Amino acid sequence: MHSYSLIAPAKINLYLEIIGDRPDGYHELAMLLQSIGLTDRVDLRANGTDQIRVRCDDPEVPNDESNLAYKAAALMVGEFPESFNRYGGVDISIEKHIPMGAGLAGGSADAAAVLVGIDLLWNLGLTQSEIQDLAATIGSDIPFCVMGGTAIATRRGEFLAPLPSLDNLYVVLAKYRSIGVSTAWAYKTYRQQFHTAYAKDADDLTDRRQRVHSGPMVEAISKRNGKRIGELLHNDLEKVVLPAYPQVDSLKREMFQLDTLGVMMSGSGSTVFALVESKGQAEIIQQQLRHRIPDEDLGIWVAPLIANGIRLVHSADL
Ligand code: ATP
């Protein structure tokens, strides 16, 4: 029997545009996604039973079927019943570092690690693209979490086009631990307030998607131009989240006063990140922010932009 330890990176949104509605009830999106070196560790081992068991060192993370890591394992059981019969159930242990309800796709990252880990545990030999196709059936962010790096994400966010890596920059992430934003609420509220600006028809939709592909942010990323990327950071969801969460709004304003390349909320929040050019600069910004907002509820992290998704760090025979 084997055990595997995987590292699951969080993501930030360098760009998030809501283009329109989809017939399946989701939103049509155009995003630029970036992996960062703020990571969970996910350990998997065959447990010799017919059960999936999830444990996490953070008591606020659910241990039951609602955990995305559990859902990922249940998906594999359903897809590969013969392997499940042969190898049995899995114990999944999550060491949590990515804050929850943060817009950093922490749950999706854990689920991505479980898909990659079970592929190894059950000797399935799936390709990354096959794992990503499975991932898309349980969450729109999970395919990106498998692949990682820098990518354009369209449709529900699951359709990916990789970009050159941006591993020369850092982010300072700030989040009030007690403030989590529901992603479903953010998108629902956006639809209520801004649906009149949605793409009018299929041509309009293709056109707006294409504009992101050939737009200035993709060019800035391709040239690894940190200053320009900082200027072009964008997130449509700020329009609904910042007015509803004044503390997040004022956090962004404080961070904006500091010497960074740019400041933006990630995903549906509540994390606000500042893009900076070096680790040294990131640590200065971290200290300055701590000084400006001496609130213990405010978590502040420094992380590099990284070029990888799920990474195997250890495997052992038991
Ligand atoms: P996204 O950016 O994808 O919207 P998020 O960072 O806002 O994600 P998550 O941390 O992924 O949010 O989790 C949101 C909710 O999902 C939490 O309230 C939690 O109850 C539930 N959840 C399920 N599985 C996990 C997991 N493995 N880790 C963290 N949260 C999980």
Boltz pocket constraint, residues with backbone or C-beta under 6 A from the ligand:
constraints:
  - pocket:
      binder: B
      contacts: [[A, 60], [A, 61], [A, 62], [A, 66], [A, 67], [A, 68], [A, 69], [A, 94], [A, 98], [A, 99], [A, 100], [A, 101], [A, 102], [A, 103], [A, 104], [A, 105], [A, 106], [A, 107], [A, 108], [A, 110], [A, 111], [A, 141], [A, 181], [A, 183], [A, 267], [A, 268], [A, 269]]
      max_distance: 6.0
